Amino acid sequence: MRSPILFALVLSATPAFAQNKASTRGVDSPRQATPAPESLTRVSGPTATARLRAQLAVLRFSGASASLPSVEAFSVGNRVIPAGAAVESPVGVVDGSLDVFGTINGTVIVIDGNLRLHPGAQITGDALAVRGRVINQGGSVTGEARSLSTLAVDGGEKKARPPHTTMWALKLTLGWFAVLVLIGVGVMIFAEVNLDGVVMVLERGIGRAFLAGVLGQVAALPALILVCVALAVTIIGILLIPFAIVAFIIAFAGLVTLGFLAVARLSGVPAVRGSDLTPRGVSLRAMFIGLSGYLGIWLIAAVFTGNPVIAGGLRVIALLVTWVAATAGLGATLLSRAGTTRPGQGSKARPAGDDMSWQTPTPVSGVAASRRK
C-alpha cells in the first residue's frame, strides 16, 4: 500500500506532472500553447499596417521607449513565451495578450491587450501595454513598465478634435454680446462725449472713415516696430519695450472697440427715431439694437453649427460684415482722435465779405484807402 502512495508523491513533485495538472485546470502549458515564430500570424493588409506604423510613430515621438519593435516583429493575437525560452529581439503583439514565462532580451509592447509576466519571467528592456495593462505576477523588468490607456493616433490618422456643439457656439456668441454691451454701457457713462465725436465723423462720410481704417490697420505693425526701434536707443527704453508692446495692443484694441460701438449706435438710430426717451436713452437703445444686428449674424451661424457648409458660409458673411464695421469705426476713431475733435473744429470758416472788404476805412470822404499788401 505504501509503494503506490510513495510513487504518487514523487510523480506530483516532477515539473511534467505539475504542467499536466495545470492543463487539467484549464491553463495550457506554455510550450504547448506557443506556436513556432514562423507560424505566428503577422500584421497584413495596408490598413492594419498603416495603423500600426502610425501608432509606433506616436510612441517614438512621445518617447515611450528607446527601442520599439518594427512592424515586421509584431504578431496578431495572443502569444506565449514559454519557460526556458529566450527571445533575442524586441517582441510586439497587437490585438491580443502576451504571457511571458521565459526571457525576452529587448523591449516588449502589447497593443490592445495585456502583458502578463509570470514567475521567473524576465524582460531586459521596457514593458509597454497600450490600451491594456502590464500585470507582473512575479517576473522582472529591467527597463520601465508602463500602461497607456489611449494614443493620439488611431487608424493611421490623427484623431479629430471633438466638433463644437450648437450650444457651445450659442454660449460663445451670447458671451461676446454680453461683453460688448457691458463695455458699451461703460463708454456711455464715462466717455459719451468721445463716442459722440466718433459718430459725427461716421455721419459725415462712412466711406472716408473706412478708407482711413484700412490705412490704420496696414500702418499698425510698422508703427509698433517704429516705437520699439525708438525705445531701443537707450538701455531704459529696451527694458520698456515689452510694456510698450502691451500698451500699444491695448490701445489699438480700445480704438477698434470704440469705433465698433459707434458704428453699432449709428446703425441702430433708425430703429429708435421718434421715441420719447432721453438723448442718452436713445443712444443706449440704438447701440443695443446695432450690436444685436451685428451679432445676430453670428447667432444664426451658431444655430447651424451642425451643418458645416451652412455654418461656414454664414461665418464668412458675419466675419466680413464685422470687419467692415470695425474698420469703418477704427477710421472714424483715428480721424476724430478718439472722439476728442469734432468735424470742422480748428478750421473755422471765414465769413464772406463784400467786394470792397479789401479796402480800409478812411475818415476822408471821397479818398480811396490804400490797398492791402
PyMOL commands that set and color helices and strands:
alter all, ss='L'
color gray80, all
select helices_A, chain A and resi 2-12+15-24+30-33+37-39+46-62+71-73+166-190+192-204+206-231+235-271+279-303+308-335
alter helices_A, ss='H'
color red, helices_A
select strands_A, chain A and resi 74-76+79-81+86-87+91-94+98-100+103-104+108-111+115-117+122-123+127-130+134-136+140-141+145-148+153-154+157-158
alter strands_A, ss='S'
color yellow, strands_A
deselect
rebuild
show_as cartoon
